[in-house]
Amino acid sequence: MVYILKTLSDYIKNNLYDEYYGAFYSVVNRDKQDIVTEDKTLLDVSLGLLAFSKQNDKKMVLTLLKDMEQFQDKENGGFYEILDGTNIKQEIGIVKTIFIQALAQFARYVAARGLEDKILVKTSSEAIERISKQYIIKNKATILSQDWNDAIDTSIK
């Protein structure tokens, strides 16, 4: 099992990770020589952060935490969810999807625990609480506007 995890980790680093701009390409065919889309998603970085935290790959964890900063929405809190190949926010990615925002903060929390970063543990825990409150306040809406004020989830009446 260790061999499989190591092989998979190496494949992800070598074939999905963008060394120049950071983060993971969303879609490649076999490897970086055949990129289908250069877009990067918060979901992919969050899942990568969880996986490499589990592997205790501190170098990659620190790299992904830094990459995640590129997704930060400094004006409204939380993160943009999609960036283009040069890490410019995409209009489609300026919403706040509760699941993705919470997963990103949880990934930061897990990484912070592994790195013994008490400040990041605290800030990510507080962010998870804020996201949870928004979910309840907004009548369990799963998608909110960029500023967290409006439910744009079509299932909410």
Long-range contacts (C-beta under 8 A, 24 or more apart in sequence): 5-55, 9-51, 9-52, 9-55, 9-57, 9-60, 12-48, 12-51, 13-60, 18-85, 21-85, 21-86, 21-87, 22-63, 22-66, 22-67, 22-70, 22-87, 23-64, 23-67, 23-70, 23-83, 23-87, 24-48, 25-85, 38-84, 38-85, 39-82, 39-83, 39-84, 39-85, 39-90, 40-82, 40-83, 40-84, 40-85, 40-87, 41-81, 41-82, 41-83, 41-93, 42-68, 42-71, 42-79, 42-80, 42-81, 42-82, 42-93, 42-100, 42-104, 43-81, 43-100, 43-103, 45-71, 45-104, 45-107, 46-100, 46-103, 46-104, 46-106, 46-107, 47-103, 47-107, 49-107, 49-108, 49-110, 49-111, 50-106, 50-107, 50-110, 53-107, 53-110, 53-111, 53-114, 56-114, 58-114, 58-115, 61-111, 61-114, 61-115, 62-115, 64-111, 65-108, 65-111, 65-120, 68-104, 68-107, 68-108, 71-104, 73-146, 76-146, 76-147, 76-148, 77-127, 77-130, 77-148, 78-104, 78-127, 78-131, 78-148, 79-104, 94-146, 95-143, 95-144, 95-145, 95-146, 95-152, 96-134, 96-143, 96-144, 96-145, 96-146, 96-148, 97-142, 97-143, 97-144, 98-131, 98-134, 98-135, 98-141, 98-142, 98-143, 98-144, 99-142, 101-131, 102-128, 102-131, 102-132, 105-131
